Amino acid sequence: MSHHHFAIVGCGTAGLSAGIMLVRLGHRVTLFERFAQPQARGAGLLIQPSGIEVLDRMQMLPAVAGRATRIEALDGRRRDGLRVMDVRYSDLGSGAYGLGVHRGNLLAVLHAEALATGVEIELEAEVESFGDPGARQLQLELADGRRLGGFDGLIIANGTQSRLRAQLAVKQQIRPYPWGALWHISPSPFDQPAALLQRYDAARIMVGLMPSGLQPGTEQPCRSFFWSLKVSDYPAWQATDLNVWKQQVIDCWPDTGTALAHIETHEQLPMAMYADVRMRQWHQGRVVVIGDAAHGMSPQLGQGANLALVDGWELAAAVQRESGLAEAFARYSAVRRRHLRFYQLASRMLTPLFQSDRAGYAVWRDACFRLANQLPLSRREALRTVAGLKTGLLFDRQLALSNLTLNGAELAATGVQAA
């Protein structure tokens, strides 16, 4: 296998995981991050069994699990208590579970491992263009005027709003979602359920609470709070009396009172906005796009970090398998197609059922989900969807990670369990 010099743009989950694995395989990686320090913006995230397997194979699961909370179930109910979503990881067997983790902790673990492995990270380095994606050697132009050459391949991993993606001659479409979410991270009670909990009022209101491991800085247990909000309503919400809004939340779900007690200003509730990113393929020549830059979607299914981890793994596997980078990137697109296409479709279909002004969507959602919860086949398919394991609508093959070898030994899952 030839050794290459890769440029990666973006110091997030996708970019760091790809960089770690490529350096372990003997390649050189220079990662460019436009901020002065890597940033993890947003509330806690849920690492599903698919992402857990990648972390396990990367031998990084203990480091992440030690700062996370084990999640056993997803429990979604209407405000009157009627259960709509009932997902229990134990039904998958093999000790399956999820991990609720603060984004900052996942980033810190990946960043530390990247540095220890030998990934070269350039901060305050914004890449603006890369020239001909088919060139044997790629040249990057940075915002500070520098031109850097000598790269055999470029990995674009700088998020949904990536401007580099548009420089590829690949059909693509980016549509902002009309709904987003306010979020806040607060201290957590020690007796909190090991579950992601949600409450719904039709499809207009969705509230969530999720244990999120340890709070960076304090090292105390924390949990994430979410409140669904239409993007166009955000300015009006900012002008609303905060106590009036808090009472609205408590009226919907009294259990949120302790989380809301820590919120004193509107500024403590940033607005997270999302977009649906579609690309016909995720590569052109010696350039490949991964993570949210390639397939950003609604967080409704909780798949963002998991898809990014699988992306990083499969990209490294394709590079190890193929002799040329253009061939490796083409292989990556082919390998990821079914898995990513399914979750993009599922996200577009399911998101309006939880974030919409249309009351009929919620009626249909409640009826279908309650029926699905009672049928063994549909219940299992719903669980496989949440777990990040499906690759198609019906009769699909379960996600199976490609083989990667290091020093002649296959990097296999250890089966380690989180506490």
C-alpha positions as CSV (number, residue, x, y, z in Angstrom):
1,M,0.0,0.0,0.0
2,S,1.3,3.4,-1.0
3,H,1.6,6.1,1.7
4,H,-0.3,9.3,0.9
5,H,-0.5,12.8,2.3
6,F,-4.1,13.8,3.1
7,A,-5.5,17.2,3.8
8,I,-8.6,17.1,6.0
9,V,-10.8,20.2,6.4
10,G,-12.8,20.3,9.6
11,C,-11.9,19.2,13.2
12,G,-15.2,17.5,14.0
13,T,-16.2,13.8,14.5
14,A,-15.8,12.9,10.9
15,G,-12.6,14.6,10.2
16,L,-10.9,13.5,13.4
17,S,-12.0,9.9,13.2
18,A,-10.8,9.7,9.5
19,G,-7.5,11.3,10.4
20,I,-6.8,9.0,13.3
21,M,-7.4,5.8,11.2
22,L,-5.4,7.1,8.2
23,V,-2.4,7.9,10.3
24,R,-2.6,4.5,12.0
25,L,-2.4,3.0,8.5
26,G,0.8,4.9,7.9
27,H,-0.4,7.9,6.0
28,R,0.4,11.5,6.7
29,V,-2.6,13.7,7.6
30,T,-2.7,17.5,7.9
31,L,-6.0,18.7,9.4
32,F,-7.2,22.3,8.9
33,E,-9.5,24.0,11.4
34,R,-10.7,27.6,10.9
35,F,-11.2,28.3,14.5
36,A,-8.5,29.1,17.1
37,Q,-9.6,26.0,19.0
38,P,-11.8,23.0,18.0
39,Q,-15.4,23.7,18.9
40,A,-18.2,21.4,19.8
41,R,-21.4,23.5,19.6
42,G,-24.6,21.9,20.7
43,A,-26.2,19.9,23.4
44,G,-25.4,16.3,24.2
45,L,-25.6,13.6,21.5
46,L,-26.6,10.0,21.5
47,I,-24.1,7.5,20.2
48,Q,-25.9,4.5,18.8
49,P,-24.8,0.9,18.6
50,S,-23.4,1.6,15.1
51,G,-21.1,4.4,16.4
52,I,-20.2,2.4,19.5
53,E,-18.9,-0.4,17.3
54,V,-16.7,2.0,15.5
55,L,-15.3,3.5,18.7
56,D,-14.8,-0.1,20.0
57,R,-12.8,-1.1,16.9
58,M,-10.8,2.1,17.1
59,Q,-10.0,1.1,20.7
60,M,-11.4,4.4,21.9
61,L,-14.7,3.2,23.5
62,P,-13.5,3.1,27.1
63,A,-12.3,6.7,26.9
64,V,-15.7,7.9,25.6
65,A,-17.8,5.7,27.7
66,G,-16.0,6.9,30.9
67,R,-17.4,10.4,30.3
68,A,-20.8,9.3,29.0
69,T,-24.0,7.9,30.4
70,R,-25.3,4.5,29.3
71,I,-28.7,4.9,27.6
72,E,-31.0,1.9,27.7
73,A,-34.2,3.2,26.0
74,L,-35.9,6.0,24.1
75,D,-39.3,6.9,25.6
76,G,-41.5,9.4,23.8
77,R,-45.0,10.3,25.0
78,R,-47.8,12.8,24.4
79,R,-48.3,15.4,27.1
80,D,-51.2,13.3,28.3
81,G,-48.8,10.4,29.0
82,L,-49.8,8.2,26.1
83,R,-46.6,6.4,24.9
84,V,-45.7,6.9,21.2
85,M,-42.1,5.8,21.0
86,D,-40.9,2.8,23.0
87,V,-37.4,1.7,22.0
88,R,-35.3,-0.6,24.2
89,Y,-31.8,-1.4,23.1
90,S,-31.9,-4.7,25.1
91,D,-34.3,-6.0,22.5
92,L,-31.5,-6.1,20.0
93,G,-29.6,-8.6,22.1
94,S,-25.8,-8.9,22.6
95,G,-25.9,-6.3,25.3
96,A,-26.7,-3.4,23.0
97,Y,-27.0,0.1,24.4
98,G,-26.5,3.8,23.6
99,L,-24.3,6.5,25.1
100,G,-25.4,10.0,26.0
101,V,-22.4,12.2,25.8
102,H,-21.6,15.9,25.9
103,R,-20.3,16.9,22.5
104,G,-17.3,18.5,24.1
105,N,-16.3,15.2,25.7
106,L,-16.5,13.3,22.4
107,L,-14.5,16.0,20.7
108,A,-11.9,16.1,23.5
109,V,-11.3,12.3,23.3
110,L,-11.0,12.3,19.5
111,H,-8.8,15.4,19.4
112,A,-6.4,14.0,22.1
113,E,-6.1,10.7,20.2
114,A,-5.5,12.5,16.9
115,L,-2.6,14.5,18.4
116,A,-1.2,11.4,20.1
117,T,-1.5,9.4,16.9
118,G,0.3,12.1,14.9
119,V,-2.3,14.0,13.0
120,E,-0.9,17.4,12.2
121,I,-3.6,20.0,13.2
122,E,-3.4,23.6,11.9
123,L,-5.7,26.0,13.8
124,E,-7.0,29.3,12.5
125,A,-6.5,27.9,9.0
126,E,-9.5,28.4,6.7
127,V,-9.3,26.6,3.4
128,E,-11.1,28.5,0.6
129,S,-10.4,26.4,-2.5
130,F,-8.6,23.4,-3.8
131,G,-8.3,23.7,-7.5
132,D,-8.7,20.7,-9.9
133,P,-10.1,17.7,-7.9
134,G,-8.6,15.4,-10.5
135,A,-5.0,16.7,-10.2
136,R,-2.3,14.3,-9.0
137,Q,-1.3,16.8,-6.4
138,L,-3.9,19.1,-4.8
139,Q,-3.1,22.7,-3.9
140,L,-5.1,24.5,-1.2
141,E,-5.7,28.2,-1.0
142,L,-6.2,29.5,2.5
143,A,-8.0,32.7,3.7
144,D,-4.7,34.1,5.0
145,G,-3.3,34.1,1.5
146,R,-1.2,30.9,1.8
147,R,-1.0,28.3,-0.9
148,L,-0.2,24.8,0.2
149,G,0.5,22.0,-2.2
150,G,1.7,18.4,-2.1
151,F,-1.5,16.8,-1.0
152,D,-2.5,13.5,-2.6
153,G,-6.1,13.7,-1.4
154,L,-8.6,16.1,0.2
155,I,-11.2,15.1,2.7
156,I,-13.9,17.7,3.2
157,A,-15.5,17.4,6.7
158,N,-16.3,20.9,7.7
159,G,-20.0,20.6,8.3
160,T,-23.4,21.3,6.8
161,Q,-22.5,24.8,5.8
162,S,-19.3,23.8,3.9
163,R,-18.5,26.1,1.0
164,L,-15.9,23.7,-0.4
165,R,-18.5,21.1,-1.2
166,A,-20.0,23.5,-3.8
167,Q,-16.7,23.5,-5.7
168,L,-17.2,19.9,-6.8
169,A,-18.9,19.2,-10.1
170,V,-21.3,16.8,-8.2
171,K,-25.1,17.4,-8.2
172,Q,-26.1,18.5,-4.8
173,Q,-28.9,20.2,-2.9
174,I,-29.0,21.9,0.5
175,R,-32.3,22.7,2.1
176,P,-32.5,24.4,5.5
177,Y,-35.1,22.8,7.8
178,P,-37.9,25.2,8.8
179,W,-37.6,23.9,12.4
180,G,-34.7,23.9,14.8
181,A,-34.3,23.5,18.6
182,L,-33.3,25.5,21.6
183,W,-30.9,23.6,23.8
184,H,-29.3,23.8,27.3
185,I,-27.1,21.6,29.4
186,S,-27.7,21.6,33.1
187,P,-26.6,19.6,36.2
188,S,-28.3,16.3,36.4
189,P,-30.0,14.4,39.3
190,F,-28.2,11.2,40.1
191,D,-31.4,9.2,39.9
192,Q,-32.3,10.2,36.4
193,P,-33.7,7.4,34.1
194,A,-31.1,5.9,31.7
195,A,-33.2,7.0,28.7
196,L,-33.8,9.7,26.2
197,L,-37.2,11.1,27.2
198,Q,-39.4,13.2,25.0
199,R,-42.9,14.7,25.3
200,Y,-45.0,15.9,22.4
201,D,-48.0,18.2,22.0
202,A,-49.2,17.3,18.5
203,A,-46.2,18.0,16.2
204,R,-45.9,21.6,17.2
205,I,-44.1,21.0,20.5
206,M,-41.4,18.5,21.3
207,V,-39.4,18.6,24.6
208,G,-36.5,16.3,25.3
209,L,-34.3,15.4,28.3
210,M,-31.2,13.2,27.9
211,P,-28.5,12.2,30.3
212,S,-25.2,13.5,28.8
213,G,-22.4,12.1,30.9
214,L,-20.0,14.5,32.6
215,Q,-20.1,18.3,32.2
216,P,-16.7,19.4,31.0
217,G,-15.0,21.6,33.6
218,T,-17.1,20.5,36.5
219,E,-16.9,16.8,35.9
220,Q,-20.4,16.5,37.4
221,P,-23.3,14.6,35.8
222,C,-25.2,16.7,33.3
223,R,-28.3,16.4,31.0
224,S,-29.4,18.0,27.8
225,F,-32.7,19.9,27.4
226,F,-34.3,20.4,24.0
227,W,-37.2,22.5,22.9
228,S,-38.4,22.3,19.3
229,L,-39.0,25.7,17.7
230,K,-39.7,27.0,14.2
231,V,-36.8,29.0,12.9
232,S,-39.1,31.9,11.9
233,D,-40.5,32.0,15.4
234,Y,-37.1,32.5,17.1
235,P,-37.1,36.3,17.1
236,A,-40.5,36.3,18.7
237,W,-39.4,33.8,21.3
238,Q,-36.4,36.0,22.2
239,A,-38.8,38.8,22.9
240,T,-41.0,36.6,25.1
241,D,-40.9,36.8,28.9
242,L,-38.7,33.9,29.9
243,N,-40.9,33.0,32.9
244,V,-44.0,32.8,30.7
245,W,-42.2,30.4,28.3
246,K,-40.9,28.3,31.2
247,Q,-44.4,27.9,32.5
248,Q,-45.5,26.8,29.0
249,V,-42.8,24.1,29.1
250,I,-43.7,22.9,32.6
251,D,-47.4,22.8,31.7
252,C,-46.5,20.4,28.9
253,W,-44.1,18.4,31.0
254,P,-43.8,19.1,34.8
255,D,-40.6,17.0,35.0
256,T,-38.6,19.7,33.2
257,G,-38.9,22.1,36.2
258,T,-35.5,21.2,37.6
259,A,-33.7,21.6,34.3
260,L,-35.4,25.0,33.7
261,A,-34.5,26.2,37.1
262,H,-30.9,26.8,35.9
263,I,-32.0,29.0,33.0
264,E,-32.1,32.7,33.8
265,T,-31.6,34.4,30.4
266,H,-32.5,33.8,26.8
267,E,-28.8,33.6,25.9
268,Q,-28.6,30.3,27.9
269,L,-30.7,28.7,25.2
270,P,-28.9,28.9,21.8
271,M,-30.9,28.0,18.7
272,A,-29.6,25.0,16.7
273,M,-30.6,25.0,13.0
274,Y,-30.2,22.2,10.5
275,A,-30.2,21.5,6.8
276,D,-30.9,18.5,4.6
277,V,-27.8,17.9,2.4
278,R,-28.0,15.6,-0.6
279,M,-25.2,14.7,-3.0
280,R,-25.5,12.4,-6.0
281,Q,-22.1,10.9,-4.9
282,W,-19.6,11.9,-2.2
283,H,-16.4,12.1,-4.3
284,Q,-14.9,13.6,-7.4
285,G,-11.4,12.6,-8.4
286,R,-9.1,12.9,-5.3
287,V,-11.6,14.8,-3.2
288,V,-14.2,13.2,-0.9
289,V,-16.9,14.7,1.3
290,I,-17.8,13.0,4.7
291,G,-19.9,13.8,7.8
292,D,-22.5,16.5,7.8
293,A,-20.9,18.2,4.9
294,A,-21.9,15.2,2.8
295,H,-25.2,14.2,4.3
296,G,-26.4,16.7,6.9
297,M,-29.9,15.9,8.2
298,S,-32.4,16.5,11.0
299,P,-31.2,15.2,14.4
300,Q,-34.6,13.5,14.9
301,L,-33.1,10.1,14.5
302,G,-29.9,10.9,16.5
303,Q,-27.6,9.7,13.8
304,G,-25.2,12.6,13.0
305,A,-22.1,11.5,15.1
306,N,-22.7,7.8,14.3
307,L,-22.8,8.3,10.6
308,A,-19.6,10.5,10.9
309,L,-17.8,7.7,12.8
310,V,-18.8,5.1,10.2
311,D,-17.7,7.5,7.5
312,G,-14.3,7.8,9.0
313,W,-13.9,4.1,9.4
314,E,-15.1,3.2,5.9
315,L,-13.0,5.8,4.2
316,A,-9.9,4.4,5.9
317,A,-10.9,0.9,4.8
318,A,-11.4,2.0,1.2
319,V,-8.0,3.6,1.2
320,Q,-6.4,0.4,2.5
321,R,-8.3,-1.7,0.0
322,E,-7.5,0.3,-3.2
323,S,-4.1,1.2,-4.7
324,G,-5.2,4.6,-6.0
325,L,-7.0,7.4,-4.2
326,A,-9.5,8.1,-6.9
327,E,-10.4,4.5,-6.9
328,A,-10.5,4.5,-3.0
329,F,-12.9,7.5,-2.9
330,A,-15.1,5.9,-5.5
331,R,-15.2,2.7,-3.5
332,Y,-16.1,4.8,-0.4
333,S,-19.1,6.3,-2.2
334,A,-20.3,2.9,-3.3
335,V,-19.9,1.3,0.1
336,R,-21.7,4.1,2.0
337,R,-24.5,4.5,-0.5
338,R,-27.2,2.2,0.9
339,H,-26.7,3.1,4.5
340,L,-26.6,6.9,4.0
341,R,-29.5,6.9,1.5
342,F,-31.7,5.0,3.9
343,Y,-31.1,7.5,6.8
344,Q,-31.5,10.5,4.5
345,L,-34.9,9.2,3.4
346,A,-35.9,8.2,6.9
347,S,-35.0,11.7,8.2
348,R,-37.0,13.4,5.5
349,M,-40.0,11.2,6.2
350,L,-40.0,11.2,10.0
351,T,-39.0,14.8,10.9
352,P,-42.3,16.4,9.9
353,L,-44.1,14.0,12.2
354,F,-42.4,15.6,15.1
355,Q,-41.8,19.1,13.9
356,S,-44.7,20.5,12.0
357,D,-47.8,22.8,12.2
358,R,-50.0,20.1,10.7
359,A,-52.0,18.4,13.4
360,G,-52.9,15.5,11.1
361,Y,-49.2,14.5,11.0
362,A,-49.2,13.9,14.8
363,V,-52.5,11.9,14.6
364,W,-51.0,9.6,11.9
365,R,-47.7,9.4,13.9
366,D,-49.4,8.4,17.1
367,A,-51.6,5.7,15.5
368,C,-48.8,4.2,13.4
369,F,-46.1,4.2,16.1
370,R,-48.5,2.7,18.8
371,L,-49.4,-0.1,16.3
372,A,-45.7,-0.6,15.4
373,N,-44.8,-0.9,19.1
374,Q,-47.2,-3.9,19.4
375,L,-46.0,-5.9,16.4
376,P,-42.7,-7.8,16.8
377,L,-41.4,-7.2,13.2
378,S,-42.2,-3.5,13.1
379,R,-40.9,-3.0,16.6
380,R,-37.6,-4.6,15.7
381,E,-37.3,-2.6,12.5
382,A,-37.9,0.6,14.4
383,L,-35.2,-0.4,16.9
384,R,-32.7,-1.2,14.1
385,T,-33.5,2.2,12.5
386,V,-32.7,4.0,15.8
387,A,-29.6,1.9,16.4
388,G,-28.1,3.0,13.1
389,L,-28.0,-0.5,11.6
390,K,-30.5,-0.4,8.7
391,T,-29.4,-0.1,5.0
392,G,-32.8,-0.2,3.3
393,L,-36.6,-0.1,3.9
394,L,-37.4,-3.8,3.7
395,F,-35.4,-7.0,3.8
396,D,-32.2,-5.1,4.1
397,R,-28.8,-6.3,5.1
398,Q,-27.7,-5.1,8.5
399,L,-24.8,-2.6,8.5
400,A,-21.5,-4.5,8.5
401,L,-18.3,-2.5,8.9
402,S,-15.5,-3.2,6.4
403,N,-12.5,-5.0,7.6
404,L,-9.4,-3.0,8.5
405,T,-6.1,-4.5,9.4
406,L,-3.2,-3.0,11.3
407,N,0.2,-4.7,11.6
408,G,-1.4,-7.8,10.0
409,A,-4.2,-8.0,12.6
410,E,-7.9,-7.2,12.0
411,L,-9.3,-4.4,14.1
412,A,-12.3,-6.2,15.5
413,A,-14.9,-5.3,18.1
414,T,-13.9,-6.3,21.6
415,G,-17.4,-6.4,23.0
416,V,-16.5,-4.1,25.9
417,Q,-19.5,-2.8,27.8
418,A,-20.1,0.7,29.2
419,A,-20.6,0.9,33.0
